[in-house]
C-alpha cells in the first residue's frame, strides 16, 4: 500500500507570529502543535503537508532563508528546520527535517526574531535570550539573556543601523514602552526606551533604509495606534586608539548640537524628550544615532496586533506598512505629499495615509485579524483571523504605484480546535465535518481545467453557540447535527448553495431540488438559522466562484428546518441508517435510565418504537447494519449490544456481549456486506465479530494495537475478494488491515502517521475506485484530511 494526501483543512494558531513566508512564496504556519506548509504560488491548491515535531502549540515561526526556518511553542521549545530533497524514486517532493531542537525557555515563547546568524527569543518568563544559530555540525549557543523585570515580551525585531553593520534589537511588550538594544562589540546593551503608547506593544517591524535615508521602526499597540520612529546616523568617529567607551567630549559635542531641537519652558535649550541618542562602538568606528518620533497612524478601532513592511525587493519604491487589528480590518499605510502653502508649490510635507483597507468594516466579527504577512514580491497580502482561517489579496498587474487596485483571492482554513466527526454524502460528492469550534463545514472537490479536481471548503452551514460533536447526511442536501445540548437539529441547503454547486460543476440537481429558500441568517441572540426567502445579506454572496473565508462565515448558512427533542442530557452520539430513513442518537448518561438510544423517522421526525435500553453508561457510538435490520451500540460500560428490527416497527434487543473489552469501547463499524462488525477500545485492541447463527456473534479476530483504538471503518470486497479495515489510534496513527474472503485472516498492510492527536473518526469515501481509495480522517489535533490509499 501507498498513501498520499488529497486535502488538508487546518486552522492557524491565534498568535501574531505564528506564520512567515519563504522567498519562494511558501507560507509556513503553526496549527495546534503541527507546522503547516502552504505554497501560495501553486495555483490555489491549499495546504500541501503538515509536519509533526512539537509537543506544544506553536506560537512563533520565522523564516531564516529559502531552505530553513525556526519555530517555537508554548512549552518553551524551539526547533530549526531544513528542507531536503526526497531520496525516494516514487516521489520528488521536499521534506522538512529538524536538525536542531533546544529548550530555549522554561515557559511559553511569545516572540521570535532572526537576523543572519542571530536568533532572539522572548518568553513569558520575562526574558529575551540571544542565540547564535548553528552551522553544520554545531549546536545552538546562548550568548546573552536580557531580563525585562517581570514584563512580558510580545514582539521582537532585528535590523542593521543606517550606514553601519551594527545590529539593533527592538523589544515591545506589556510595559507599554519599546526598548532598543544595540550590539556593542560582543554583547547587546540597552540604548534607549521609547515611550508614547498607552497599552501593550503587540507588533514591531523595521523598514530597511534607502541609500542614506533613515531606518524606520513601526510599532503597533493595543491602544489601536501605530507609531513610526526614525533612526538616523548623526556622527561617525574613527577610533585611532583603543578606548573603553565614548569620550565625554564627543557626547558633550553631540548634546550641544542638539540644543536647538527642543526649548524648555524657562526659555533655555535642552534635548527634546522625543529625540533619543544611540551610541554604538563597532570595530574601528564610533557611531551616534538619533531616534525621533515621526508619525502617529490612527485608523483602527481596536488593538493593532501586527505590523509588517512591504519587502524591499518588491518593485514598489514607496514604503508601505501592513497592519492588522482585532477590529476585523487590515490597512495598508504609505506616505503622501501635500502642499503646505497653496501659493508656494515648493513648500510641501509628507503625511502617512490609509491607502487600502480590507476586511469587515465596523465590526469585530470572530475576533478580527490575528496577524498578517507579505508575499516576498510585495504583490500579495495575507492575513489570518481569530477563527484560524486566512484571507488573501492580490495586487492587479495593471495597477500603478499611486493607484493600486487589489482583489481578494482564495485561501485556506479549517476547524479551530478538535474535529469530532466527518461523514460523506451518499454519492461521496460532499464531506461534512464538525468540531468544538462550534461550526459544521461542507467540503467538496471543484474540477480544474488543468489537473485533478481540488478540494475546498464550500460552505459553513451551521455556526452554533455550543460545541458540535457530530453530523451526518440524511440526503445530498440535508444533514442532522448534535452539539453539547439536548437538541438534535436538521438543516437543509438553500437555493444559493445549490446554484453555486452547479456553476462550479461540483454536482448537478433536478429542478425540484431548486425550490427552496435563497439563504439563511441567525437572528440576534438566537441559535437557530432562519430561512431567508430573498437571500438579503450584509456581504455579497459569490456567484461564479467558491466562497472565501469572509463569506463562509456570513453567507453560507443553511436554514434549520427541524428540531428533535427527547434526551435528558447533552447529546453524544449520532448515526443514520443506510437507507437514510432513520436517525439514531444517544446522550451522556450515568445511569441506565438515560443510557438509551432514541430513533426517529427522517420524514416525520417522530419517534420510531421505544428507546433502546440495556446499557448502564453513556452510549459512545451507534451503527446501523447495511440492510437496516440490526443496530449495533457500544458504550462506556464496555459492552456492545445488537437490536433487531421488529415487525410492528422499531427495534428490540437481540444479543449482547457484557465485557468484550477491558476498557471503554470508543467506536464500532459494520462491514458493507453485513457479515461482520468491529469494535475499537481503549484496551488497545480491535475485535472483529462474525455471525455463527441468528443469535450468536462470536469474536473471530483480535487485532492488538500500540495505543488505544479510537476509530474503525470498513471497505467492501473488491474484485480480488479483499476488503480493508482502517483503524485510528489515540496517538494519531492510522492502521490499514486487509482480509480475503477466501482466507479471513486480518494482516497489517501499512501504518500511516497522518495526525498527532487522537483520531476521532474515519470514513471511506463511497464510490471511490478499487486501486485508489479515498478515506477522510479527523483528529484532536484540529486537522481534517482526505488521503488516497493506493492498493498495490
N, C-alpha and C positions, 0 to 999 in steps of 0.2 A: 504494500500500500504506500501511496504518496499523498501528501496533503498540501494544499495551497490555500491562500486566503482570497476570498472574493469581495469581502466587505467588512469594514470595521467601523463601528459607531462608538465614539468616546468623547467625553467632555474634557475641558481644560480646567485645571485647578484654580481656585479663587485666590491666586497670588499674582501681584502685578509683574513679578519677574519670572513667571513660570513658563515663558516661551522666548525663543530667539530664532533668527533666520540666518542660514548659511549664505555665503556669497553665491552659491549656485541656485538659490531660491528654494531651499528645503526648510520648512518650519519644523522646529523641534520643540515639543511642549510636554509638560507634565500632566498626566491623567491618573489620579489616585497615586499609586506607587509604581506606575508604568511610565515609560517615555514613549510618546507617540511621534511618528515620522510622517510628515505630510509634504509631498512635493507639489508646491503650488504651480509649478510650470508644467505639470503632467496632465494638462487638458482636463482639469477638474475631476480627477479620478479618486479623490478622497485620501484617507489615511492608508499608507502602504504597509505599515507594520507597527507593532508595539514591542518595546524592549523591556524585559524584566531586569531586576537587579537590586533596586532599593527596597528597604523594609518599611520605610515611612512614606507619607505623602510628599511628593516632590514640590518644593517651594520655589526653586530658582533653576534656571537654565541659562547658560551663557556660551555662545559660540567662541571658540579660540581661533579656529581657522577653517579652511574648506573641509578638513578631514578630522576635526576633533572638536569636542565641546565638554563643558563641565556642568554637572548637575548636583543639586543639594536637596536634602529632605528635612522633614520636621523632627528627625531623630538626631540631627547634628552630623550626619554622614555626608560626605562628598565623594563623587566619582568623576574620573576623567575618562572620556570615551574616544576611541579612534575608529575610523572607518577603514575596513579592509575588503578586498575583493574575495568573493566566494571561490573556493577551490573546487567546488562541485561541478561536474560536467553537465549535470541536469539543469542547472540554472546559473546565471551570471549576476545575480543581484548582490548589492553591497551588504556587508554585515558590520554592525557596530559592536565593538567589544570594549569592556572596561579594562584599561591597563593600569589604572591607579585607583585605589579605594582607601580613603583615610577618614578617621573620626576627627572632624575639624573643631567641633564644639560639643559640649555636654547637653545643650538644649537646641531647639529648632534654629536652623539657619534661615534668616529672613532676607538677606541681600547678598548679591554676588557682583563682583566687577573684575574684568580681565583686561590687562594691557601687556602685550608682548609676553614675557615670561613671568609677569607678576599676577598674582591672584589675591583678591581681598574677599573675605567672608565676614558677614555681620550676623550676629546671633542674638536671640532673646536672653542670653546670659550677660548682656550689656557689654560685649566686647566686639572689637573688629580685629581680625587676625590677617596678617600679610604673609603670603606664601610664595616660595619660588617654584614655578611649575617644573615638573620633572622632564628631563631629556631622556633619551632612550637608555633604559637600564638604571636610571637614578630614581630616588624616592622624592616625594613631596617634602619640602623643607619649610618649617615655620620660622620666619625671620623676625617677626615682631608682633606683639599683642598690644592693642590700644584699648584702654578701659574708658568707658563712657559714663562712669559714675552712676550706674543704676538706670540710665536711659537706654532705650532700645533703638538700634539702627534699623531703619526701614528702607534706606536707599543708599547706594554707593556708586561712585563714578570716577574713573581714571581719565587723565588727559595729559598731554605734553604742554608745558608752558610755552607761550609765544617766543619764537626765535631762540629756543633753547632745547636741550634734550632732557630737562628735568621733569619729573613726574609730579603731578598734584592729585591728591585724593580728596574728593568731596564726600562728606558723611552727613546724611539727613536722618532724622528720627523723631522720637517723641519729646524732645526738648525744645521744639519749635525753631531751633537755630540750625545753621549749616556750618559745619566745621571744615576748614580747609587745612589739609596736612600736606606739606611739601617734603620731597626727598632731599635731604642734605647729606651728601656722601652716601653712607650705607643705611641710614635709618630715616624714617619719616618723623617730622616734628610738626606740632600744631602751629600754624602761622596766622590764622585769622578765624574769627567767628562772625558769621553774617546773620544779623537779626532782621526782623521785619515781619515774618509770618506769624499768624496768631493761632496756629494749630499745627498738628504734626506735619512734618515734611515727608511726603509719600513718594515723590519721584525726583530724580536728578538726571541731567544729561548735559554733556559738553558738546558744543558745536566747534569743530576744528577751525582755526583762524585761516583767513585767506591772505596770502602774501604777508604783509606787515599789519594786518588787521588784528583786532582783539580776539581773545578766546572768550566765548560766550557760555555762561553756565545758566541753564534753565532749572528752576526749582518749582515743583508743583506741590500744593499743600491741601490739607483737609479743610482749610479756610476758603476753598473754592477759587483761589487766585494762583497766578503763576508770576514769578519774579525772574527777571533777567539781570544777570550780573556780567559786567565786562572786566576781564583780566587783561591788562596791558603791560608791556615792558616799559619801565621808566628809565632805568640806568643799568649799564653793564660796566663792570670794572675788571681789568685784567689783574691777576694776582702775580706779583713779582717775587713775593717771598711767602713762606708758609705763615698762616695766621690761624688763631684759634677761633675767630669769629669775625663778624663785620666790624670795621673800625668805627669808633664813635664819631670821627669826623665825617665819615660817609653818611651815617644815619642823620647827623645834625644837618648836613647839607640838604639831604632829601626832605626832611621835615620843614626846613626853612623855605625850600622851593614850593612846598605845598601850602604856604601861608595864605595865598590868595584863593584857595579852594573853599574856604569857609570863614565866615565872620561871626564872632561871638556877640552876644547882646551888649557887652560892655564896649564894643567898638574895636576891640583888639582882634588879632588874627589867630586862628587855631586850625588844627586839622579837622575836616568835616567828619562827622560820625558815619557818613555814608561812603567814606573812602578809607580803604584798609591797605596796609603795607605788607607785602610778602618779600622776605629776604631769603635768597637761596644761594648756597655755595656749591658750585659744581666744577669739578676738575680744576682748571686753572682760571676760573672766572667767578665773579660775584654778580648776581642778578638781583635787581629790585623791581618788583611788580606792584602795580596799584590795582585794587579791586573796587569797582564802583557799581552802585545800583543804577540800572539803566532804564528798566521799564516794568510796569505792573500790568499784567494782562488779566482783564476781568471779562468774563463771558459765561462761565459755567455757573450753574445754580446750586451745585453741591460739590463735595470734595473732589479735588483733582487727584487721581490715583497714579497716573503715569505720564511721563513726557518723553518724547523721542524726536531727535533731529533727522531731517531728510539726509540720507547718506551723501557724503561728499563726492562720491564717484558717479552721481547721477548727472544728467545733462542740464540740471537747473542750477543757475548761479545764485539765485536768491535764496537765502537761508529760510527754511520752512520748519516750523515746530508742530509736532503732533501731540495733542493732549487728550486724555480720556478721563471720564468722570462718572460718578455714580448717578448723575442726572440723566443717564442714558444718551449722552451726546459725545461726539468726537469732533474736535475742532482742529483745523489747520491754520496756523498763525504765520504771517510773514510781514516784513516791513513795507511801508508805502511812504512815498514822498509827498508832502503837502506844502503849499506856499504859505509862508507866514506873513507876507506883505503883498496884498493884491497889486499894488502899484509897482513893486520891485520884484520881478520874477526871479531874480537871482537869489533872493532870500527864501530858503526852504528848510524844512526839518523832516525828520523821519519818525513815523509812529508805527507801532505794530497793530495790525488789524486782523479781524476774523475773516479769512479768505473763504473757507469752506466749513460747513457744519453738517455732520451726518448723524444718523441715529434717530431717536424718537424724541420729538420736540415736546417739552412741557410736562414730562412725567418721569418717574423713577421706576419704569417697568422692570420687574425682575432684578432689581438691584443695580441696573446700569452696567457700564463697561468696567472691567477689571484691569485690562492692560491693552496696549497697542504696540505694533511694530511696523516698520517699513520693509518692503522688499528692497534689495540692495541697489536696484536701478532707480529707485525713487518714484516709480510709476504705479506702485500699488501700496495701499494702506490696509492693514489687517488688524482687527481687534476682537477680543473675546469678552463675553459678558458674564454676569453673575451666575447664570444657569449653565455656563460652560460651553455654549455654542459660539461659533465665530461668525463675523461679518467681514466683508471684503469689498473694497472699492478700487477700481482701476481708472487711471487717467487716460482719457481718449487721446489717440495719437495726433489728431488734428488740432488739439488744444494748444494755444500759445502760452508762453510763460506768464503773461499778465492776466490771461483769462482762461484758466484751466477748467476743463469740464470732466467730471468724474461720474462713473456709473457703477452701480453695485453688481457684484458677480457672485457666483456660487461659492460656498464654503462648507465647513464640516461641523458636526455636532454630535451629541449623544446624551445619554441619561447622566444626570448629576447625582451619582450615588449608585448603590447596588441595583442591578437589573434583576427583577424577581421572576419574570416569565416571558416566554415567547410562544407564538402559535402561528401556523400557516393557515391561509385560507384554503378552501377545499381544492382549488386548482393550483396552488403554490404560487399564485401571482403576487400576493401581498403577505408580508410578515408583520405581525403586531407584537410590540414589546411594552412592558410596563415596569415601573420602578418606584423606589421610595422618594424620588424627586417629584412625585405626585402627578406624573404625566403618563399617558399612553401614546405611543408613536407608531405610525404606519410607514413601512419601508417597502420600496419596490424597485425593480430594475427598469431603467429607461434605455431603449435601444439607441445605439450610437451609429453614426454614419461610417466611421472608421473604427473597427474593433468591436469587441463584445459589448453587450449591454452592461451599464454601470449602475450600481445600487446607490440609492439616495433615500433620505427621509422625505416622504411625500406629504405627510400630514401629522398633526398633533391633535387628534380628535377629542382628547379629554385632558384638561388641566384642572386638577382637583384640589381640594383642601385637606385630603388625607393621603397617606402613603398607599399607593396602588400595588396590590400584591398578586394580581392575576388577571388575565384577559384571554378570551377565546372567541374565535369567529363562529357566528351562527349561520351566516351567509357570506357571500363575497363582499357585501356592503353593509353588514350588520355584525356587531360584536357585543359581548357581555363582559363586564369587569367587576372585580371586587376590590375593596380597599379596606383600610383599618376602620371599618364601620360595619353596621349590621345590614346594610342595604346592598342588593345586587342591582346594578344599573345596566340598561340596554341602550345602545346607541346605533343610529343608522346614518349612513353617509348622506351629505347634502348634494344638491344638484351641481354645485361648484366643483366638488371633488370628482364627480362622475364625468363632467365635461373635460376637466383638465387631464384625467387619466386617458381619455380618448385622444386628446390633442397630442399628448406625449407618447402615444402608441404603447402605453403600458397594458391596456386592456380595452375591450370593446363591450358595450352593454346594449341591451334592447331598448326600444322606445318606452316600454312600460317601466323600465328601471329609472327613467329620467323624470318621472312625475313625482317630485319630491321638493321640499323646501330648498331655497337657494343656499342658505348658510345657517349659522347658529351663533349665539352670543351668551355670555354669562351675565345675569342681572347683578346689580350691586348687592353685596352681602349674600349672594346666592351660591349654591354648589351645583345646580343643575343647568346644563346647556339648553337654552330655549331656542326653538326653531325660529328662523328669521326669514320670512317669506320673500322679501325683496333683496336680502343679502346686504343691507346697508352696514358698512363697517367703517372704522376710522382710518384704516390703512387699506390702500387699493390692493385687491387680490390679483395675483398673477394670472394671466390668461393664456400665455403662449410658452411658458417656461415653468420649471419646478419652483416651488416656493423657497425663499431664503429664510434665514433664522428669524428676522424680524416679523415676517409674515406667518411663519409656522406658529409663533407664539400668540398670534392675534386673529388670523382669518381662516384657520383650517379646522376649527372646532366642528364636531358632529352633533346634531341635535339628540338630546336624550329622549327616548320615546317611551320608556317604561322603567318602573322601579319594582323590585321584588323583595318582599319582606318575609320574615319568618324566624330568623335566628335570634337567639337571645344575647349573643356576644359577637365580637368582631369576626368578620369572615376571614378564612384562612386558606381554603382550597376551592377550586373551581374546575369543572370538566363539562364537556359537551359530548353527546352521543355521536356515533359515526354517521348516522342519518341526519344529524343536526335537529332532531325532533325534540330531544330532551336536554335539559341542563341541570347539573347536579352541583350542590355547594355544601360546604361544611364550615363550622366556626370554631373559634378557640373554646376549649372545654376542659374542665377539671372534674367533671362528674359524668356518669352515663346519660343523665338527663339531657345534656347539651351536646354530647359526642355523637350526634346523629347527622345523617346525610339527607338533605331535602332535595327532591326532584320536582322540576317544573316543566310544563309544556312550553315550547318556544313560540307557539302561535297565540295561545290564550294567556300564558304566564300564570296559569293556575296550578296548584299542587297536583302531582301525579301520585296517587296512592298515599300510604302512610310514610312518615320519615323512617329511614333505615337505621335501626338500633343495633346494639351489640358491642360497640366499643365503649371503653371506660374513660379514655382520654382523647385529646384532640386528634381528629382525622387529618392526616397530613397530605394525603393525595387520593384522588378518585380517578378510575379509568373504566370506560365502557368497553366491552368486548366488541370486535369488529361487526358482529351481527346484532349488537344491542341487546342480546338475550341475557347477558351477565353484566354485573357491576362489581368491580374489584375496589376495595378500600384498604388503606394501610394507616397505621396510627402510631401515636406516641406510646401506646400501651404494648408495642412490639408485636402486634398481631396483624394478620390480614384476614379479610372476610370476603366471601362471594355471595352475591344476591342474584336470584334468577327472576326473570320476568314472569309475572302472574297472569293467568288467563283473564281475570277481571280488571286488569290494569295495575300499574305499579310494580314494585319488586318485593320479593320476600327472601328471607335468609335461606341459604343453600348449604354452605360449608364454610368452615373457618379453621385457621391454624393459630393456636393460642400464643406460643412463644417460638416462632420460627427463627427469630434473631435475638441476639443478646442485648441489643440497644435499639433506640428509636429507628423506625423504618421511615426513610425520607421520601422515597419515590417508588412508583410501580408503573409498569407498562405492559400492554398486550402485544404479542406478535401479530402482524396483519392477518395471518391465517387463523388466529384464534385458538391454536392448539397449545400454546404455552404462554406464560406471563413471567415477568421478572420483578423482584423486589430488591431495593437497594437500602442498605442500613449503615448506621454509624459503627457497627461492629466490624467494619472493613470487609464485608462480604456482599456479593450479589448472588441471589439464589434464583434458579430457573425452576419453574413448577409446570408439570405436564399432567394431562388428564389420563388416568388409567381406566376409570369408569365414571359414571354420571356424577357421583358424589365423592369422588376421591381424586385429589390433585396433589400427588406426592412431589417432593423435591427431586429433580432429575439431574441437577448440576449445581455446584457451588463454586463461584469464582472469588478467589481471595485477592484483595487489593491492598496497596501500600498505605492508603489513607481511607477515611470514611467515604463510602459511596453515597453520593447525594442526588444523582440523576441517571436515568436509563431511558433508552429508546431503541426500537427495533426497525429494521427494514424488512420488506417482503422477500421471498425467494426470487432469485434472478434466474436467467436461462440455464445457468450451470447448477441450479438447485442449491445455491448457497445463500444464506442470509447473514446479516450483520447486526451486532449489538454494540451501541455506543454507551459507555459508562463514564459519567462525570464524577470527579473526586473533590474532596474538600480542599486539596492543595492546588486546584485549577487544572489538573491534567485530565485529558480525555483518553480513555482506553477503547480500542476498537477490536472486538472479538468477532470471529466468524464460525459458522457451523454449517455442515452439509445435511441435506435431507436424508441422504443415504447413510451417513455416519454422524449422528447427532452429538459430536463432541466439540465443545467450545474451545477455540485456540486464540491466543492473543496475537493479533496481527500487527498492531502499531500502538505506540504511546505518543500522544501529541500534547506538548506543553502550550496549550492555547491561551490559558489565563493564569493569573497568580492568586486569585481568590476562589472561594467555593463556587463550583458550578451549580447554578440554581435550576437550570432547565436545558434539555437537549431535545431538538425536534428535527427529524429528517424531512427534507422538502418533498412534498408529493409530486409525482410525475417526473422527477429527475431521472436521467439515464442510468444504465446499469454500470457503465465503466466510470462515469464521473457522477458521483452522488454528492448532493449538497446537504449540509447539516448546519442548523442555527444553534448557537450556544450563547448563554448569558451567565453572568457571574457577579459575585460580590465585589469584584474589582471595578465595577462600573462600566464594563465594556460589553458590547454585543458583537458577535462575529458570525459571518457566514463562511464556512470552509468548504472547499471542494476536495472530496476524498476520491482519489484515483484508485480503482480496483485493478490490480495487476494480476 
